[in-house]
Amino acid sequence: MAVSEPRSNSARRRRLYNGIRHASAVVAVENKKVEDKKPFRETGSFTVLVSTGASLLVAVVASLTTIITTNATIDKDREIQQRQIDSQKADASRAKREVVYKAYLDAANQYSVATNHLLDGCTPQPNVPIESLYSKCPAANEFNSARSNYQDRLNDMYIFATPTAIQAARALSTVLPPGLVSSFTNSTITRPDRGTFLYLYQLAETQTCLDVKIDPGQPCFW
């Protein structure tokens, strides 16, 4: 004969069983909620990462654009400044050459005139120092002074003139007496040929204009 379980114990066991089932059901429901929410969270994180990455990319591009624009502006400013410096140097060179060229041309003309005066008033001989005439012929002093000045101005041409202008000065020098030396030993002072001197003088004068004028289209009538 089976012994029946007390009613109080049976009731407690049923309540315990039902409680376990209820707890399991609650856990299952919560787990499902978690699983349902998990993809949404992952998708949300990815969206945030993409959005953040895009913002950073935009910021980087904007920064690079600013840097490139700034560098271009700096390069442009440097180019303008360099052009201004080059222009100032060119203006200074032209101004200096104009002074040097004109001083040389004046010295060449004075040297030519002094040579003619010397030959008109004195009779210098070959192999005789020009200094021997100082006390006999006043024109010798004028000649020597003009000779010294011409040599100095010719030296300036070698320093400041363009190669073409230097060639013109050398050509003009060929029709004038020898340059500054202690004496005219083994040399003869000859009268400059007026026609040749004027022709070469005008060539040097024209080169002066070409080297010092600012406007390349400006004509030279010097």
Disulfide bonds with the S-S distance in Angstrom:
Cys122-Cys137 1.40
Cys209-Cys220 1.93
